[in-house]
Amino acid sequence: MRNDLDHVRSLAKQDSLAVVSTTRSDGTLHASVVNAGVLDSPITGDACIGFVAGGASRKLQHLRGCGRAVAVFRRGADWVAVEGRVRLVGPQDRFEDFGAAQLARLLRRVFVAAGGTHQDWDEFDRVMEAEGRTAVFLTPERISGNS
């Protein structure tokens, strides 16, 4: 299997959990598990990795500071890592004309791309807003894996 976004899509469809690593301000690494998937960036239109970060999370602070991340998807012994710059779109990370309604739709798109479903989207929107959730878009610059 090739190490490209098709490979990532294949792994993410089987299990949308990924380990995301970024760098703290002191240069050490920070890693966490997120639900992530492949979708088109609302900024560039190109395929990217998307996930949602909590507004008060350390991960989001680190992403703001370094602007880069690596997401690793795994299924059994098969794995692929995607490295690149991140773009944040959220309450504290505004992008052009993304108001509250546009952000709510965007968070839904990322959530669904990461394998999520919800029975009450209005409640989902309320929780995302209350928690200051931010959409994270990782632009692939390097993709590597074991195949």
Backbone torsions as a table, in degrees:
resi	resn	phi	psi	omega
1	MET	NA	140.0	-178.5
2	ARG	-76.0	151.8	175.6
3	ASN	-92.7	85.3	179.0
4	ASP	-146.0	-175.2	-177.5
5	LEU	-67.6	-23.6	173.7
6	ASP	-64.5	-38.4	176.6
7	HIS	-64.0	-44.4	178.3
8	VAL	-61.1	-46.5	178.3
9	ARG	-55.5	-44.6	-179.1
10	SER	-61.1	-46.4	179.4
11	LEU	-67.6	-42.1	-177.2
12	ALA	-66.6	-31.5	178.1
13	LYS	-67.9	-29.7	179.5
14	GLN	-81.4	-35.5	-179.6
15	ASP	-159.9	111.1	-173.7
16	SER	-81.0	3.4	177.8
17	LEU	-75.7	135.8	177.4
18	ALA	-137.6	151.4	171.9
19	VAL	-94.6	123.0	178.4
20	VAL	-108.5	127.6	178.6
21	SER	-118.0	141.3	175.8
22	THR	-143.7	-177.8	-174.7
23	THR	-113.0	133.4	173.7
24	ARG	-75.8	167.7	-179.0
25	SER	-63.1	-23.6	178.4
26	ASP	-88.6	5.2	177.4
27	GLY	91.3	-8.3	177.8
28	THR	-79.1	164.3	-177.0
29	LEU	-92.5	147.6	175.7
30	HIS	-124.7	129.6	178.9
31	ALA	-129.4	145.6	176.2
32	SER	-152.2	162.6	179.4
33	VAL	-99.2	133.1	179.3
34	VAL	-134.7	161.4	167.1
35	ASN	-88.6	125.5	-176.0
36	ALA	-140.4	160.6	178.0
37	GLY	-157.4	179.0	179.6
38	VAL	-101.1	132.2	175.8
39	LEU	-153.7	169.8	177.5
40	ASP	-80.5	133.8	178.6
41	SER	-66.8	134.3	176.2
42	PRO	-72.2	-10.9	-176.7
43	ILE	-92.3	-48.1	-176.1
44	THR	-108.2	-21.3	-174.5
45	GLY	84.0	-7.6	180.0
46	ASP	-85.3	154.1	177.6
47	ALA	-63.4	140.1	-179.4
48	CYS	-150.5	176.3	172.9
49	ILE	-94.9	132.8	179.0
50	GLY	-124.9	142.8	172.2
51	PHE	-154.3	169.5	-178.2
52	VAL	-114.0	136.1	178.9
53	ALA	-118.3	141.9	177.2
54	GLY	-66.0	143.2	-176.0
55	GLY	-60.3	-29.9	-179.0
56	ALA	-103.7	11.1	-174.5
57	SER	-76.3	148.6	174.3
58	ARG	-62.0	-38.9	180.0
59	LYS	-53.8	-46.3	-178.8
60	LEU	-65.2	-40.0	176.3
61	GLN	-60.0	-44.3	-179.8
62	HIS	-66.4	-40.1	179.1
63	LEU	-64.1	-37.7	176.6
64	ARG	-64.3	-37.3	-176.5
65	GLY	-73.9	-45.7	-174.0
66	CYS	-100.8	-25.7	176.8
67	GLY	72.8	12.7	-178.4
68	ARG	-138.1	157.0	177.0
69	ALA	-157.1	165.7	170.8
70	VAL	-127.2	132.3	175.2
71	ALA	-116.3	127.3	-179.8
72	VAL	-114.7	123.5	175.9
73	PHE	-106.4	142.1	-176.4
74	ARG	-143.2	142.2	171.6
75	ARG	-142.9	109.0	-174.2
76	GLY	61.3	-130.0	179.8
77	ALA	-88.6	-3.9	-179.2
78	ASP	-88.0	130.6	179.9
79	TRP	-148.5	158.4	175.3
80	VAL	-148.6	139.2	179.1
81	ALA	-115.0	136.4	178.9
82	VAL	-119.5	122.9	-178.0
83	GLU	-118.5	141.9	175.6
84	GLY	171.1	-173.2	178.6
85	ARG	-77.4	152.7	177.2
86	VAL	-114.2	151.1	171.9
87	ARG	-124.1	133.0	-177.6
88	LEU	-108.5	137.6	175.2
89	VAL	-133.5	112.3	-177.3
90	GLY	-168.4	-173.0	-176.7
91	PRO	-59.1	-34.5	179.2
92	GLN	-101.7	-2.2	-177.0
93	ASP	-130.0	74.8	-174.2
94	ARG	-71.3	149.7	174.6
95	PHE	-136.9	117.1	177.8
96	GLU	39.7	-121.0	-173.4
97	ASP	-98.0	29.0	178.7
98	PHE	-79.3	97.7	174.7
99	GLY	-88.0	-170.3	-176.9
100	ALA	-60.4	-42.4	-178.5
101	ALA	-67.2	-42.4	179.5
102	GLN	-66.6	-38.9	178.4
103	LEU	-65.0	-41.2	178.8
104	ALA	-60.0	-45.0	178.4
105	ARG	-64.7	-38.4	179.9
106	LEU	-65.8	-43.4	178.2
107	LEU	-62.8	-36.8	175.6
108	ARG	-62.4	-46.3	-179.8
109	ARG	-58.5	-44.4	-179.8
110	VAL	-65.6	-44.3	-179.8
111	PHE	-58.6	-45.4	179.7
112	VAL	-67.4	-41.6	177.9
113	ALA	-61.0	-27.5	179.6
114	ALA	-90.8	16.4	175.1
115	GLY	89.6	6.1	-176.6
116	GLY	-84.4	152.8	171.7
117	THR	-136.7	160.1	-179.7
118	HIS	-150.6	143.0	179.9
119	GLN	-89.6	-17.8	-177.8
120	ASP	-137.9	90.3	-175.8
121	TRP	-65.9	-30.0	177.5
122	ASP	-64.0	-42.3	176.8
123	GLU	-65.1	-42.3	176.2
124	PHE	-54.6	-49.2	-179.3
125	ASP	-60.2	-42.1	179.8
126	ARG	-62.3	-43.9	-179.4
127	VAL	-65.9	-44.7	-180.0
128	MET	-59.5	-42.5	179.9
129	GLU	-67.4	-45.5	-178.6
130	ALA	-62.0	-33.9	-178.7
131	GLU	-90.6	2.0	178.7
132	GLY	61.6	33.8	-176.5
133	ARG	-61.1	144.9	-176.4
134	THR	-127.0	135.4	175.0
135	ALA	-81.1	133.3	179.5
136	VAL	-115.8	128.8	179.2
137	PHE	-119.6	117.0	-178.9
138	LEU	-99.7	114.4	179.4
139	THR	-85.2	119.5	-177.6
140	PRO	-65.8	122.5	172.6
141	GLU	-112.3	-30.0	178.9
142	ARG	-144.0	131.3	177.3
143	ILE	-126.3	125.9	-180.0
144	SER	-138.1	161.5	179.1
145	GLY	-174.6	-165.2	-176.1
146	ASN	-98.2	10.6	178.0
147	SER	-134.3	NA	NA
